Amino acid sequence: MTRKPFGILLLFASVTTLILQSADATAEPYLAVRTGFKCSQCHVNQTGGGKRTDFGVNYSQTHLYMKLLQSEGEPVMFDPKLNRSVSVGANFRAENVSLFEFENIFTEENDFDNSSRIVEANFYMQFDLVPDALSVYLDQTMAENSANREFFALIQNLPLSSYLKLGRMLLPYGLRMRDDEAFIRNGTNYTYNSHDLGAEVGFEPGPYSLVANVTQNKMSIVGSTVYRRLRVGGSFATNLRGADAQTFGVFGGANVGRFTLLGEVDVIQQDETPDRLAVLGELNYLITRGFNLKVTYEFFDRNRDVPNARDGQERFTFGIEPFITQFMQVGVYYRMNRFVPQNVRLNRDQLLLQFHAFF
């Protein structure tokens, strides 16, 4: 029988997200909260992820690393600009996952298993047609299957620090965690595979941010207030076609010294399906420059009308994430999965080894 979620942890995650935030953050939300930056400070896509801006490139090459990679005594710096109008970027992530045995009376399928995969292999291009006003942006997935993730025209620096995007784009919602298997990502169906043709308008005056996205099939709205150490905000999304479905939630982040806290709570509603609940609480600790310690608690309630002991799913993740150099990060994580004992697959603990190269 699965354990009921620890009351203190659930209360901690819930209260935290009610009073904190992170504006749909970045591919590394804790970095946005730790630095106090908005997503648009470091990413071309204002809602996070993908190609880095000039500031984002400079920050990653001068602030994130443990050890500066040098050549002939000089720092190795990569210039993404091919010329005044065209620039490039890339992310490559590979992962090895070991699944450990889980023994119960229902099945003997509990053998140790190990597998590797490419999590991300994306190439980015940006064409600045009118500097700081009009650009065209491309985000192309190269592996394991080739596909276009984003391709849009971006009009920026409009009144009220606003912008307009037209084309194919990732759909904004909540914390844009890199882990698409996180319950707040997979459970809400807003992952890095959630992209569509449509339009997006955003306003970012001062500490405020409001984003509205409408595509062929969905609509989502994300609002937040971003301060140096504290953020508050929330999200709403609904289907425009197909099943009648709505998702809404609050999410947050705060930074105190070396500690950075993230949290999100989402309610998922769909037709006559019982309401579902996804919760995340994450604590990051900066051990030393470029070396992050991460502890994450997740809970997914598949049916809020059923006791958690019958359908509640939990995950605890403990990991370290050193940025070895200005172009490379590795991660080592141990994940404890807890679900009903009949489900062997979702009860097996995992050891995850990750490699990330970027520019």
Backbone hydrogen bonds, N-H to C=O, Kabsch-Sander energy under -0.5 kcal/mol:
donor,donor_aa,acceptor,acceptor_aa,energy
2,T,309,A,-0.7
10,L,6,F,-2.6
11,L,7,G,-2.6
12,F,8,I,-2.7
13,A,9,L,-2.6
14,S,10,L,-2.6
15,V,11,L,-3.1
16,T,12,F,-2.1
17,T,13,A,-2.0
18,L,14,S,-1.5
19,I,15,V,-1.6
20,L,16,T,-1.7
21,Q,253,G,-0.6
25,A,23,A,-4.5
31,L,28,E,-1.6
32,A,28,E,-1.1
33,V,29,P,-2.0
34,R,30,Y,-2.6
35,T,31,L,-2.1
36,G,32,A,-1.7
37,F,32,A,-0.9
41,Q,38,K,-1.3
42,C,38,K,-0.6
42,C,39,C,-1.2
43,H,39,C,-1.9
44,V,51,K,-2.2
45,N,49,G,-0.5
46,Q,44,V,-0.8
48,G,45,N,-2.6
53,T,42,C,-1.5
57,V,53,T,-2.7
58,N,54,D,-2.3
59,Y,55,F,-2.8
60,S,56,G,-2.3
61,Q,57,V,-1.6
62,T,58,N,-0.7
62,T,59,Y,-0.8
63,H,59,Y,-2.4
64,L,59,Y,-0.8
66,M,323,F,-2.4
67,K,324,I,-1.4
71,S,74,E,-3.0
74,E,71,S,-1.7
76,V,69,L,-2.9
77,M,75,P,-0.7
79,D,77,M,-0.5
82,L,80,P,-0.6
82,L,86,V,-2.3
83,N,86,V,-1.7
87,S,126,Q,-2.0
88,V,80,P,-2.2
89,G,124,Y,-1.5
91,N,122,N,-2.1
92,F,357,A,-2.7
93,R,120,E,-3.3
94,A,355,F,-2.2
95,E,117,R,-2.9
96,N,353,L,-2.7
97,V,115,S,-3.2
98,S,351,L,-2.4
99,L,97,V,-0.5
99,L,113,D,-3.2
100,F,98,S,-0.5
100,F,349,D,-2.5
104,N,107,T,-0.7
110,N,108,E,-2.1
113,D,99,L,-2.3
115,S,97,V,-2.2
117,R,95,E,-2.4
119,V,93,R,-1.7
119,V,117,R,-0.7
120,E,93,R,-1.8
122,N,91,N,-2.4
123,F,140,Q,-2.6
124,Y,89,G,-3.0
125,M,138,L,-2.1
126,Q,87,S,-2.4
127,F,136,V,-2.9
128,D,85,S,-3.3
128,D,126,Q,-0.6
129,L,127,F,-1.2
129,L,134,L,-1.1
130,V,134,L,-2.5
133,A,130,V,-2.4
134,L,130,V,-2.5
135,S,154,L,-2.1
136,V,127,F,-2.2
137,Y,152,F,-2.9
138,L,125,M,-2.8
139,D,150,E,-3.1
140,Q,123,F,-2.8
141,T,139,D,-0.5
141,T,147,A,-2.9
142,M,121,A,-3.8
143,A,121,A,-0.7
147,A,141,T,-1.9
149,R,139,D,-2.3
149,R,147,A,-0.6
150,E,139,D,-2.0
151,F,168,R,-2.2
152,F,137,Y,-1.7
153,A,166,L,-2.7
154,L,135,S,-3.2
155,I,153,A,-0.5
155,I,164,L,-3.0
156,Q,133,A,-2.1
156,Q,154,L,-0.5
158,L,162,S,-2.4
161,S,158,L,-0.8
162,S,158,L,-1.1
162,S,159,P,-0.6
163,Y,202,G,-2.0
164,L,155,I,-2.8
165,K,200,E,-3.0
166,L,153,A,-2.0
167,G,198,G,-2.5
168,R,151,F,-2.2
169,M,196,D,-2.2
171,L,194,S,-2.2
177,M,175,L,-2.0
178,R,27,A,-0.6
180,D,178,R,-1.0
182,A,179,D,-1.5
185,R,182,A,-1.7
186,N,182,A,-3.2
187,G,182,A,-0.5
187,G,183,F,-1.5
189,N,185,R,-1.0
190,Y,185,R,-1.7
191,T,189,N,-0.5
194,S,191,T,-1.6
195,H,193,N,-1.1
196,D,169,M,-1.9
198,G,167,G,-2.5
199,A,214,V,-2.9
200,E,165,K,-2.2
201,V,212,A,-2.4
202,G,163,Y,-1.9
203,F,210,L,-2.6
204,E,160,L,-0.9
204,E,161,S,-1.1
208,Y,205,P,-2.3
209,S,224,S,-2.2
210,L,203,F,-2.4
211,V,222,V,-2.8
212,A,201,V,-2.6
213,N,220,S,-3.0
214,V,199,A,-2.8
215,T,218,K,-2.9
216,Q,197,L,-1.5
219,M,238,T,-2.2
220,S,213,N,-2.3
221,I,236,F,-2.9
222,V,211,V,-2.5
223,G,234,G,-2.2
224,S,209,S,-2.5
225,T,232,V,-2.9
226,V,207,P,-3.8
227,Y,225,T,-0.6
227,Y,230,L,-1.8
231,R,253,G,-1.6
232,V,225,T,-1.9
233,G,20,L,-1.0
233,G,251,F,-0.6
234,G,223,G,-2.2
235,S,249,G,-2.5
236,F,221,I,-2.2
237,A,247,T,-2.7
238,T,219,M,-2.5
239,N,245,A,-2.1
240,L,217,N,-3.7
241,R,217,N,-1.3
245,A,243,A,-0.9
246,Q,269,Q,-2.2
247,T,237,A,-2.7
248,F,267,V,-1.9
249,G,235,S,-2.1
250,V,265,V,-1.8
251,F,233,G,-1.4
252,G,21,Q,-0.6
252,G,263,G,-3.2
253,G,231,R,-0.8
254,A,261,L,-2.0
255,N,229,R,-2.3
256,V,259,F,-2.7
259,F,256,V,-2.4
260,T,284,N,-2.6
261,L,254,A,-3.1
262,L,282,E,-2.8
263,G,252,G,-2.0
264,E,280,L,-2.3
265,V,250,V,-2.6
266,D,278,A,-2.7
267,V,248,F,-2.9
268,I,276,R,-2.4
269,Q,246,Q,-3.1
269,Q,267,V,-0.5
270,Q,273,T,-0.7
271,D,244,D,-3.4
273,T,270,Q,-2.6
276,R,268,I,-2.5
277,L,301,D,-2.0
278,A,266,D,-2.5
279,V,299,F,-2.8
280,L,264,E,-2.5
281,G,297,Y,-2.5
282,E,262,L,-2.7
283,L,295,V,-3.0
284,N,260,T,-3.0
285,Y,293,L,-2.6
286,L,258,R,-2.2
287,I,285,Y,-1.2
287,I,291,F,-1.9
288,T,291,F,-1.0
291,F,288,T,-2.6
292,N,290,G,-0.5
292,N,321,E,-1.2
293,L,285,Y,-2.7
294,K,319,G,-3.1
295,V,283,L,-2.4
296,T,317,T,-2.7
297,Y,281,G,-3.0
298,E,315,R,-2.5
299,F,279,V,-2.1
300,F,313,Q,-2.7
301,D,277,L,-2.9
302,R,300,F,-0.7
302,R,311,D,-0.9
304,R,275,D,-2.3
306,V,303,N,-1.8
310,R,307,P,-2.1
311,D,307,P,-0.9
312,G,308,N,-3.2
313,Q,300,F,-2.3
314,E,338,R,-2.7
315,R,298,E,-2.0
316,F,336,M,-2.2
317,T,296,T,-2.6
318,F,334,Y,-2.4
319,G,294,K,-2.8
320,I,332,V,-2.0
321,E,292,N,-3.0
323,F,290,G,-3.6
324,I,322,P,-1.1
324,I,328,M,-0.5
325,T,328,M,-1.4
328,M,325,T,-0.8
329,Q,356,H,-3.0
330,V,322,P,-2.2
331,G,354,Q,-2.1
332,V,320,I,-2.1
333,Y,352,L,-2.6
334,Y,318,F,-2.9
335,R,350,Q,-3.0
336,M,316,F,-3.2
337,N,335,R,-0.6
338,R,314,E,-2.5
343,N,340,V,-1.8
344,V,342,Q,-1.1
347,N,344,V,-1.7
348,R,344,V,-0.6
348,R,345,R,-0.8
350,Q,335,R,-2.6
351,L,98,S,-2.0
352,L,333,Y,-2.9
353,L,96,N,-2.5
354,Q,331,G,-2.9
355,F,94,A,-2.5
356,H,329,Q,-3.1
357,A,92,F,-2.7
358,F,327,F,-1.9
359,F,90,A,-2.0
